[in-house]
């Protein structure tokens, strides 16, 4: 009986390990970043001090507000912002030139890439919120 229970526990553990390998564990941390178009001359946040920034507070209001506050503290002045209802709308506004930069959660890159082909090649990250 003990052997059967032991074998069962062993195989349940293997099943769980297989599930984790397939589903993946949520170990990637989400970083709020500032992105500009790849050909933009800005290389740092300071270079983009007078830019208009796309923001969206719908999915992570507290985290986004903290990032905006930090950016404004680093620059020593408020930034000009246009609020969008989704990260996709932010990215489209950046690509269309409606805004100069976007502040977003980098964990959304794959979602954006599904809607805007080549997005990751069309932008560059100039700041990561810490």
N, C-alpha and C positions, 0 to 999 in steps of 0.2 A: 504494500500500500504506500509506504514512504517513497519507494522508487517511482511509482506512478505520479505521485504529487510532485516530486522533485523534477521529473521529466516534464510534467505539465508546466511548472514554473519556468523551467529553462526555455521551453518553446514559446511561452507567452512573452518572455523577455526578448527573444529573437524577433517575434512578431512586432513588438513595440519598437525595437531598433529599426526594423524594416520600414515601419510607418514613419518614423522620424526622418529616415533617409529620403523617403518619397515626398512627404509633406514639407519637410524642412522645419527647422525651429526658428523662431523669431529672434535671432541673435543680432541682426543688423540694427544698428541704432539709427534713428532718424535725425538727420542734420538739416537745419534750416540754412539755406545758402542764398547768395545773391548771384544771379546770372545775367550776363549781357550777351548780345549777338557776338558770334565768334570773331567778326571783323571789326568790332568796336575797339577804339583805341584804349579804353579804360583797362588797366591791369590790376588796379587795387580799388578798394572802396573809396578812398580819398579822391581818386580820379573821377569817380561817379557821384561826387557829392551833390552836384546840381541836377542830377538826372530825375526823371519821373519814374517811380517804382510801381510795379503791379504787385498787389497784395490780395490775399483772400483769407478771411477769418472763419469761414464756414466749417472747415474740417478740424482745425486745431487753433482756436482763438487765443488761448493762453500762450501757447508756444510761439505763435506768430507775433503777438503783441510784445512778448519778451524780446524776440529778435529785432523787431522794429525799434523798441526802446534802446537796445544795445547799439544798433547801427547809429541811431541819433546821438547817443552818448559818445560814440567813437568819432563821429563827424563834428560834434559840438553844435549841432543845429537840427531842427526838424527837417525831415525829407518830404518831398512832394509825392503823394500816393494817390493811386486810382485803385479802388476796390473792385474786385471781380468776384463772381459767385463760385468759381471753380478754378482749379489749377490749370485745366485745359484752356479756359478763357484767358488766364494770365499768359500762358505760353503763346497762344495765338496773337495776343496783343503785342507781345515782344517781337514775334516774327513779323508782324504787320507794321511795326514801327510806331504803334500807338503809345507805347511806353519805351523807355530806354533800358530798363532793367526789371527783373522780377525777383521777388523774395518768395521762396517756396521750400517745401519739404522735399529734399532730394530723394527720399524713398518713393516719390511719385514718378521718377524718371521713366520707368517701364510703362506706366499708364499713359504718360504724355507721348512716349514713343509710338504707342499703338495708334494715336490720333494724328500725330505730326511726324511723318516719316523722316528719319535722320535728325531728329531734334538734338540729340546729344552731340552731333558734329556741328550743329548750327549755333551752339552756345559755348560760352566759357564761364567758369565759376571764378568770381573775383573776391569772394568772401565766404567764409564758413562761420556760422554763429557758434560760439563756444560757451 
